[in-house]
Amino acid sequence: MLFEPRSGRLAAWGNALLAGLVSPDEAAMSIVGEDAVHRVEGLPGEAGPVGLTLALGRLRALGVTGLRVALPAPGHPLGLSGPPEFNARALEAEEAAVAVGAAVGLVPEVAEAGPAGDVHVSVTWHVLPVREAPPADVPSLSEAERELAEALREATVVLTRLDVAGSGPVAEAALSAYRARAEAGQDALAPGYPARAVRVLALAQRVDLMVSLAYESGHGGAVAASEMAARAEALRPVERVARRALVAAYNSAVEERERG
């Protein structure tokens, strides 16, 4: 799963823009991040791809008042509401942004070019019709926070026993990079999000990193087939909980506006 999904950046900064808290240029720059360029294709009234700043303005004109995130996985349509065509595209990309106020969603297509160390990343957001219905399996922030704390405790016990909790120079480098980013505030959500959402997002990202390191560590100490199965069994629900928490954090600005 993505550590910082592009649909999360799109929703977070798109919501800040729609709430009047940031300028169009600031929102576009924050969404693009370290990528080279983002374009949006399939917008109603546009014959071809357009830039991100123009696209955000067009979405507002269509009646969009907010953006939610979907992070689906096989067997878990997290954040989706249909139709099947949109769900299939989102599942293939493993993420999507779904508009509030207009029946459209955006699915990213990522293209990379260039040699290692100098990779040029471009993103095309495909605008597709969606069904206006409640998103699937999205928890509240409080539910997500409780689930994360419990899942992290249980997984740490199992993974430590199996010697696959993440160790060695590669894991240490990844953890150090994460701590540096967190201390610099680079993982904070856009303006307009509640403090609890920032806290849940940070914990979900940490749990997601732990799961990724455990998967990438190979067999570790889990040399027996039964131990390898136990590791997979421990990671699967933790990964699911982390994805649910990420979606809850990114969607919280919209949820708070709808409640208030």
Secondary structure, DSSP 8 states (H G I E B T S, - for coil): --SS-HHHHHHHHHHHHHTTSS-HHHHHHHHHTTSSEEEEE--TT-SS-EEHHHHHHHHHHTT--EEEEE--BTTB-TT----HHHHHHHHHHT-EEEEESSSEEEEEEEEEESSTTS-EEEEEEEEEE---S--TT---HHHHHHHHHHHHHHHHHHHHHTT-S--SHHHHHHHHHHHHHHHTTTT---TT--HHHHHHHHHHHHHHHHHHHHHHTTTTT--SHHHHHHHHHHHHHHHHHHHHHHHHHHHHHHHHHHH-
